[in-house]
Amino acid sequence: MAIDQTLWDAIQEDQSRARHDVIPHGERHIARASDKIVQALGASDFAVSLRASVPDRNLSQSVYATYLYYREGDWVPLHVDDWNIFEFSCLVCLERTRGSSRPTATYFLLGRENLMALDLNVREAVWFHGVHIPHGRTPLSEGESVVLLNLGFSSSSRTDRPHEEKNHPEATDAGT
C-alpha cells in the first residue's frame, strides 16, 4: 500500500516548510511533522495497512511523524529505538540526491552477522520492529542528500515493554 497522491503532496509541502525548523540530532537534522500531517497519516490507508501487518500487536491509532534530513557526511550509528517513544518504524524516502561516489544506505543487523543495506528511492519505504532490529545509516557521500519521513507506531498496551524510561522529546526519532 502506498501513500495516496493527495497526502504525498501535503507531506512534501509540510517537509519543505519544516526544513526551517530543523534541530540537530546526532549526525543529522530532524523536524516534527505538522499536527495536520500527523492526523492525516494516522488515519490514512497506508497507516491502516502497516498496523494490519502486525496482527499480534494492538498498535496505537496515533502515529509519531518526523522528517529526517541527511546531508553530505551525516550518518547514524547502529542502534535500537526506545520503547517509550515507539516500537515499530516505517521510513519513507521523500527526496534523494545521489552523491558523486559510493552509494549509501540505511542498514539493518538481522542476526549476528547478517547485515542488510537498503538504498531507498523516492516513494520507497521500509517497515521494521525498531526496538528489536538494530539499524543505522552509513555516512552520506559528497553531494548526497536524503529526506526521510519516519513514522513511529507504539503498542497500545505497555505490558510487553521490558522497562520504563523517561521519554526525551529531543530524541523523538530515537536515532532512526
N, C-alpha and C positions, 0 to 999 in steps of 0.2 A: 504494500500500500504506500503510495507516495503522498506528499503534501499537495493539496489541490492548488491550482494556479493562483486563485484569489488570495489565499493565505500566504502562499510563497511570495507574491508581490508585496504583501503587507509586511512580511518578515524582512524582506530586502530593504524596504523603506525604513523600517524600525532599526535594523542593524546599522544602516548608514547614519541615522540620527545618533545612535548610541556610541558611535566612534568618538564623539565629542565628550563622552562621559566615561571613558575607559579609566581603569585603575590598574597599576602594575600588580601582577600576581605571579610570583616566581619569575620565570624567564619569559613571560608573555603578558598580554593585557586582556582584561575582561570587562564586560559591561552587562548589566542586567537588561533583560528584555522588558519592554513596557508592560504594564498591567493588562492592557488591551490584547497584546500578543499572547501573554501567558494564558489568559482566559480562552482565547480562540484556539490556542494549541491544545489546552486541556480538554476541550470539547470536540476537537477535530477527529475525523475518521482515522487519521494517522495515529493519534494517541490511543484511540479505542483499539486499533489493531495491535499496537505494541502491548497494551495491558492484556489483551486476549491471548497473546503468545506466551504468557506466563500464568497458566491456569491454576497452579498450586499456590500462588500468592494473590492476596487481595490488594492490588496496587491502588493507591490513593487516586481519586479523580483529579486532584490538583497536580500540576506539573511545575517543576522548577526549570526556568529557562535563562541561560546566559549566552552571550556571544563571546567567543574566544578568538582573539586577534593575534596571529603569529606573523612576525616579520623576520627578515634575514637574521640568522643567528639564534632566534628564540627556540626553546626546547622545553621538554617536561621530563623529569626523571621517572623511572619506573615507580609506581605507587598503586595503592588501592584507595577507593573512595571511603569517606566517612559515613558510617551507618546513620548518623544523626543528621546528615544533610540529605542524602538519597541513596538508595540501594542499587537501582538499575539506571543505566545511562544510554542515551541514544545521541550519537554525534552525527550531524548532518552537515555536509560541506556546502557552504553558501557561496564562497568565492575561492578561486585558486589561480595563482600566477606561478608558473613553473620557473625554477631557477636555471642558472646557466651551467650547473654541474650536476652532481649526483641527485637522484630522486630522494625525497624524504617521506616519512610516513608516521602514522600512529601505529604503535606496536603493542602487542599483547603477549604475555607469557602464559602459554597453555600447557601446563605441566613443567617438569623440571628443566627440560632442555628444548622445548618446542616453542619457538618464537615466531609469531605471525605478524607481518607488517602489512598495513593497508594504506595505500596511497589513494585516498578518496578523490573522485572527481566531483564537480558541481552536481548537486542533487542526489549524490550517493550518500548512504548512511550505514552506520554500524550500531547494533543494539547488543548490549552486554551487561553482565552482572558485575558492576564496578566495584563492589565491596569484596568480591572473591577473585576477580581476574586482574592481576597486576597489568598495568598499562602505562604508556608514556608517549613521548613524541621525540623523534630524532631532530637534531638541530637543522633549521632551515638553511638552505644554501643561498649563495649570492643571488640577489634579485628575486627570491622566492617570497611569496606571502600566501597565507591561508586564513580564511574566516570560517569558523565552525559554529553551528548552533548546538549547544549542549542542553539536552532535555534530561532532567532527573526525575525519577519516579521512586516513591517510597512505599513500603508495605503499610497498609492501614493499621496492621497490628504491630506493636512494638515487641511482642513476646519472642520473636525469632532473632532479635538483636542481641549480640553477645555481651554488650556493655553499654553504658550511657556515658557520653562525654559532652562537654559544653559545646553547643553549636556556635561556631565562629563565623559570623556573616562575611568576614573578609575572605574566607576560604570557600566561598559559595560553590565553586565548581569542583572543589576538592582535588584540584590538580589535573583534571582531565584535559 
